[in-house]
Amino acid sequence: MDQPRYLLGLDVGGTKIAAVVADGPGDILAKIRRPTPAALGPDAIVAEMTDMLTEVAGAVEIGPLDAAALGVSFGGPYDPVRGVVRDIPNLPDWGGVPLLRLLSDALPGVALAIDNDANAAALAEWRFGAGQGAEHMLYLTMGTGIGGGIVSDGRLYRGLRNAGGEVGHTVLVPDGAECGCGHRGCLEAYASGPAIARRAIEKLEAGEGVEFADALRDAGIALLELKTESIVEAARDGVTFAMDHLADTAFYMGWGIANAVSILAPEVVVLGTVATAAGDMFMEPLRRRVVDMAMPGVGDATRVEPAGLGDLVGDYAAIALAVDALAP
């Protein structure tokens, strides 16, 4: 099949919408970004999306209907079978919105694919980033939660209710820390961005890391305002408490990944956010943990790599879905 001339993408979140246009191989040619008019409801947001597509398509002197496909990376639960959005805390009144139909009506004749942002990011890393060349890949991001996606035989594995890849909600510690999902001891409760900060605060409140606590105070950072980014920065600067805390986090994250590797046997595991920011000081102990705990013969054969797309992952996630929309 000949490559399409142009592809369109939308990365839709609770605070911003990005629209991009790419050429057939997926190289992004233009991008615009606007705040999400969340308070105005779904109709206003869909209208904003279509207006942005018209503008970004104009950057390459086409109309949106001239594009071969549109991919939409959506920051919330999405039902690909029914084509509707599920309830989303940061986008009021979106539960049950038929996004597939609304966009199909607005762009007749344009191939369309929509998925949640974790699945879309997995597809992007597989097609354009650190997962290129692998037939089987697990993608995980250590952000607000531990989101993820699985690519198997070159296709997204979605599972029941599009919930495939939720490694963050596998239980590591019975009766452990409470997770946002309502269970206890999930990987997400130990290695997501907020969990990393929470665990550090607990240690500091218990009297550990006095020098680090003093440095925070001198910088005017209240203990309860501590963010994971500050911990990573301190670790890069050689602060012992921060380095040890990241090593503890690598222990938990490596444990969770080892369980997933034993089940899925992917060629590569790609990690985003904290892993890319912290680099080898985080990745090396994590890799050792995976080898030690995964099934022998699989853990040492699976590559564990930092994500390759960085801040551009949302843009490429949308374009990866557009490419997928054209797949036979």
C-alpha positions as CSV (number, residue, x, y, z in Angstrom):
1,M,0.0,0.0,0.0
2,D,1.3,3.5,-0.9
3,Q,2.1,5.8,1.9
4,P,-0.6,8.5,2.6
5,R,0.5,12.0,1.9
6,Y,-0.7,13.5,5.2
7,L,-1.8,12.3,8.6
8,L,-3.6,14.3,11.4
9,G,-3.4,13.8,15.1
10,L,-5.1,15.1,18.3
11,D,-3.7,14.7,21.8
12,V,-6.6,15.5,24.1
13,G,-6.1,16.0,27.8
14,G,-7.9,17.7,30.7
15,T,-5.8,20.9,30.4
16,K,-4.6,21.1,26.8
17,I,-5.3,19.9,23.3
18,A,-2.5,19.5,20.7
19,A,-3.2,19.1,17.0
20,V,-0.5,17.9,14.6
21,V,0.0,17.1,11.0
22,A,2.5,14.6,9.7
23,D,3.7,13.2,6.4
24,G,3.2,9.6,5.4
25,P,6.2,8.2,7.2
26,G,5.1,10.0,10.4
27,D,7.4,13.0,10.5
28,I,5.5,15.8,12.2
29,L,5.3,18.9,10.0
30,A,3.3,21.3,12.1
31,K,1.7,21.5,15.6
32,I,-0.7,23.8,17.5
33,R,-1.7,23.7,21.1
34,R,-4.6,25.3,23.0
35,P,-6.1,25.0,26.5
36,T,-8.9,22.5,26.8
37,P,-12.2,24.3,27.4
38,A,-13.2,21.7,29.9
39,A,-15.8,23.7,31.7
40,L,-17.8,24.3,28.5
41,G,-18.6,20.6,28.1
42,P,-18.1,18.0,25.3
43,D,-19.7,19.9,22.5
44,A,-17.4,22.8,22.9
45,I,-14.3,20.6,23.2
46,V,-15.2,18.7,20.0
47,A,-15.8,22.0,18.2
48,E,-12.4,23.1,19.4
49,M,-10.8,19.9,18.2
50,T,-12.3,20.2,14.7
51,D,-11.3,23.9,14.5
52,M,-7.7,23.0,15.5
53,L,-7.6,20.3,12.8
54,T,-8.6,22.8,10.2
55,E,-5.8,25.2,11.4
56,V,-3.0,22.7,11.5
57,A,-4.0,21.1,8.2
58,G,-3.8,24.6,6.7
59,A,-0.1,24.8,7.7
60,V,0.6,22.3,4.9
61,E,-2.0,23.9,2.6
62,I,-4.7,21.2,2.8
63,G,-8.1,20.9,4.4
64,P,-8.7,18.3,7.1
65,L,-10.8,16.2,4.7
66,D,-7.7,15.9,2.5
67,A,-5.9,13.9,5.1
68,A,-5.8,10.1,4.9
69,A,-6.4,9.4,8.6
70,L,-6.8,11.0,12.0
71,G,-5.5,9.5,15.3
72,V,-6.9,10.7,18.6
73,S,-4.9,10.0,21.8
74,F,-7.5,10.7,24.6
75,G,-6.6,11.3,28.2
76,G,-9.1,9.1,29.8
77,P,-11.0,5.7,29.6
78,Y,-12.3,5.0,26.1
79,D,-14.4,2.1,24.9
80,P,-13.2,1.2,21.4
81,V,-16.0,-1.3,20.8
82,R,-18.8,1.2,21.3
83,G,-16.7,4.3,20.3
84,V,-17.6,6.1,23.5
85,V,-15.8,7.8,26.3
86,R,-16.2,6.6,29.9
87,D,-16.4,8.8,33.0
88,I,-13.3,11.1,33.4
89,P,-12.7,13.0,36.6
90,N,-11.0,16.0,34.9
91,L,-13.4,16.3,32.0
92,P,-17.0,16.7,33.4
93,D,-20.0,15.3,31.5
94,W,-17.9,13.1,29.2
95,G,-19.3,9.7,30.3
96,G,-21.0,8.1,27.3
97,V,-20.0,10.7,24.7
98,P,-19.9,9.0,21.3
99,L,-16.6,10.6,20.3
100,L,-16.0,8.2,17.3
101,R,-19.4,9.1,15.8
102,L,-18.9,12.9,16.4
103,L,-15.5,13.0,14.7
104,S,-16.6,10.6,11.9
105,D,-19.5,13.0,11.2
106,A,-17.2,16.0,11.2
107,L,-14.6,14.3,8.9
108,P,-16.4,12.0,6.5
109,G,-14.1,9.7,4.5
110,V,-11.1,10.2,6.8
111,A,-9.9,7.0,8.5
112,L,-10.1,7.4,12.2
113,A,-8.6,5.6,15.3
114,I,-9.1,6.7,18.9
115,D,-7.6,5.2,22.1
116,N,-6.6,6.1,25.6
117,D,-3.3,7.9,26.0
118,A,-1.4,5.0,27.6
119,N,-2.2,2.6,24.7
120,A,-1.5,5.4,22.2
121,A,1.9,6.1,23.8
122,A,2.8,2.5,23.7
123,L,2.0,2.4,20.0
124,A,4.1,5.5,19.5
125,E,7.1,4.1,21.3
126,W,6.8,0.9,19.3
127,R,6.5,2.6,15.9
128,F,8.7,5.7,16.4
129,G,10.6,5.3,19.7
130,A,12.6,2.9,21.8
131,G,10.5,-0.1,20.8
132,Q,11.2,0.0,17.1
133,G,11.9,-3.4,15.6
134,A,10.3,-5.4,18.4
135,E,7.4,-7.7,17.8
136,H,6.4,-7.8,21.4
137,M,6.8,-4.7,23.7
138,L,5.5,-3.6,27.1
139,Y,5.4,0.2,27.7
140,L,5.0,1.7,31.1
141,T,5.0,5.3,32.3
142,M,5.7,6.4,35.9
143,G,3.6,9.5,35.9
144,T,0.5,10.4,38.0
145,G,-0.2,6.7,37.8
146,I,1.6,3.7,36.2
147,G,-0.1,3.6,32.9
148,G,0.9,1.1,30.2
149,G,0.2,-0.6,27.0
150,I,1.2,-3.9,25.3
151,V,2.1,-4.3,21.6
152,S,2.0,-8.0,20.5
153,D,2.7,-9.1,16.9
154,G,2.7,-5.5,15.9
155,R,-0.8,-4.8,17.3
156,L,-2.1,-3.2,20.5
157,Y,-3.3,-5.8,22.9
158,R,-6.4,-4.1,24.5
159,G,-8.0,-6.9,26.5
160,L,-11.3,-6.9,28.3
161,R,-12.8,-3.3,28.4
162,N,-9.6,-2.0,26.9
163,A,-7.8,-2.6,30.2
164,G,-4.9,-4.6,29.0
165,G,-1.5,-3.5,30.2
166,E,-2.5,-2.3,33.7
167,V,0.7,-3.6,35.3
168,G,0.5,-0.7,37.8
169,H,-2.4,-2.5,39.5
170,T,-0.7,-5.8,40.1
171,V,-0.3,-6.3,43.8
172,L,3.2,-6.5,45.2
173,V,2.7,-6.0,49.0
174,P,-0.4,-7.6,50.5
175,D,-2.2,-5.1,52.8
176,G,0.4,-2.5,51.7
177,A,-0.1,1.1,50.8
178,E,-3.5,2.2,49.6
179,C,-3.8,2.7,45.8
180,G,-6.0,5.1,44.0
181,C,-7.9,2.1,42.5
182,G,-9.1,1.2,46.0
183,H,-6.9,-1.9,46.5
184,R,-3.7,-2.1,48.6
185,G,-0.2,-2.9,47.8
186,C,-0.3,-2.1,44.0
187,L,2.8,-1.3,42.1
188,E,1.3,2.1,41.4
189,A,1.1,2.8,45.2
190,Y,4.9,2.5,45.4
191,A,6.4,3.6,42.1
192,S,4.1,6.2,40.5
193,G,5.2,9.9,40.6
194,P,3.0,10.8,43.6
195,A,3.9,7.5,45.4
196,I,7.6,8.2,45.0
197,A,7.2,11.6,46.7
198,R,4.9,10.2,49.4
199,R,7.3,7.5,50.4
200,A,10.1,10.1,50.5
201,I,8.0,12.4,52.8
202,E,7.3,9.4,55.1
203,K,11.0,8.7,55.4
204,L,11.9,12.4,56.0
205,E,9.2,12.7,58.7
206,A,10.7,9.6,60.4
207,G,14.0,11.4,60.7
208,E,15.9,10.0,57.7
209,G,17.7,12.3,55.2
210,V,18.3,15.2,57.6
211,E,20.7,17.0,55.1
212,F,18.1,16.7,52.3
213,A,15.3,17.9,54.6
214,D,17.5,20.9,55.6
215,A,18.2,21.7,51.9
216,L,14.5,21.6,51.1
217,R,13.9,24.0,54.0
218,D,16.6,26.4,52.8
219,A,15.1,26.3,49.3
220,G,11.7,27.2,50.7
221,I,10.1,23.9,49.8
222,A,7.7,22.6,52.4
223,L,8.0,18.9,53.1
224,L,4.4,18.2,52.0
225,E,5.1,20.0,48.7
226,L,8.0,17.7,47.7
227,K,7.7,16.4,44.2
228,T,9.4,13.5,42.5
229,E,11.2,15.9,40.1
230,S,13.1,17.4,43.1
231,I,14.1,13.9,44.3
232,V,15.4,13.0,40.8
233,E,17.3,16.3,40.6
234,A,18.9,15.8,44.0
235,A,19.9,12.3,43.0
236,R,21.6,13.6,39.9
237,D,23.5,16.0,42.2
238,G,24.7,13.1,44.3
239,V,22.5,13.6,47.4
240,T,22.7,10.3,49.2
241,F,19.1,10.2,50.5
242,A,17.7,10.9,47.0
243,M,19.9,8.3,45.4
244,D,19.0,5.7,47.9
245,H,15.3,6.5,47.6
246,L,15.5,6.1,43.8
247,A,17.2,2.7,44.3
248,D,14.3,1.7,46.6
249,T,11.9,2.7,43.8
250,A,13.9,0.7,41.3
251,F,13.5,-2.3,43.6
252,Y,9.6,-2.0,43.5
253,M,9.5,-1.1,39.8
254,G,11.8,-3.9,38.8
255,W,9.8,-6.3,40.8
256,G,6.6,-5.3,39.0
257,I,8.3,-5.5,35.6
258,A,9.8,-8.9,36.4
259,N,6.3,-10.2,37.1
260,A,5.0,-8.8,33.8
261,V,8.1,-10.1,31.9
262,S,7.5,-13.6,33.2
263,I,3.9,-13.5,32.0
264,L,4.3,-11.7,28.7
265,A,7.9,-12.4,27.6
266,P,8.3,-9.2,25.6
267,E,11.4,-8.5,23.7
268,V,11.6,-5.0,25.2
269,V,10.1,-3.1,28.1
270,V,10.0,0.7,27.5
271,L,9.8,3.0,30.5
272,G,8.8,6.7,30.4
273,T,8.8,9.8,32.7
274,V,10.9,9.1,35.9
275,A,13.1,6.5,34.1
276,T,14.1,8.9,31.3
277,A,14.8,11.7,33.8
278,A,16.8,9.6,36.2
279,G,18.8,7.7,33.7
280,D,21.3,4.9,34.5
281,M,21.2,5.5,38.3
282,F,17.7,4.3,38.2
283,M,17.8,2.0,35.2
284,E,20.8,-0.2,36.1
285,P,19.4,-1.4,39.5
286,L,16.0,-1.8,37.9
287,R,17.5,-4.0,35.2
288,R,19.3,-6.1,37.7
289,R,16.1,-6.6,39.6
290,V,14.3,-7.8,36.5
291,V,17.0,-10.3,35.7
292,D,17.0,-11.6,39.4
293,M,13.2,-12.0,39.7
294,A,11.8,-12.8,36.2
295,M,11.6,-16.3,34.8
296,P,15.1,-17.6,34.0
297,G,15.9,-17.4,30.3
298,V,13.4,-14.6,29.8
299,G,14.4,-11.8,32.3
300,D,18.0,-11.8,31.0
301,A,16.9,-11.8,27.4
302,T,14.4,-8.9,27.8
303,R,15.8,-5.4,27.2
304,V,14.6,-2.7,29.5
305,E,15.0,0.7,27.9
306,P,14.1,4.4,28.7
307,A,11.4,5.8,26.4
308,G,12.8,7.5,23.3
309,L,10.2,10.1,22.5
310,G,10.3,12.3,25.6
311,D,8.0,15.3,25.5
312,L,6.9,14.5,22.0
313,V,5.2,11.2,22.9
314,G,1.7,12.7,22.9
315,D,2.2,14.0,19.3
316,Y,3.6,10.8,18.0
317,A,0.9,8.8,20.0
318,A,-1.8,10.5,17.9
319,I,0.1,9.9,14.6
320,A,0.8,6.3,15.5
321,L,-3.0,5.8,15.9
322,A,-3.5,7.5,12.5
323,V,-1.1,5.0,10.9
324,D,-3.0,2.2,12.7
325,A,-6.3,3.5,11.3
326,L,-5.0,2.7,7.8
327,A,-3.7,-0.8,8.6
328,P,-5.5,-3.6,6.8
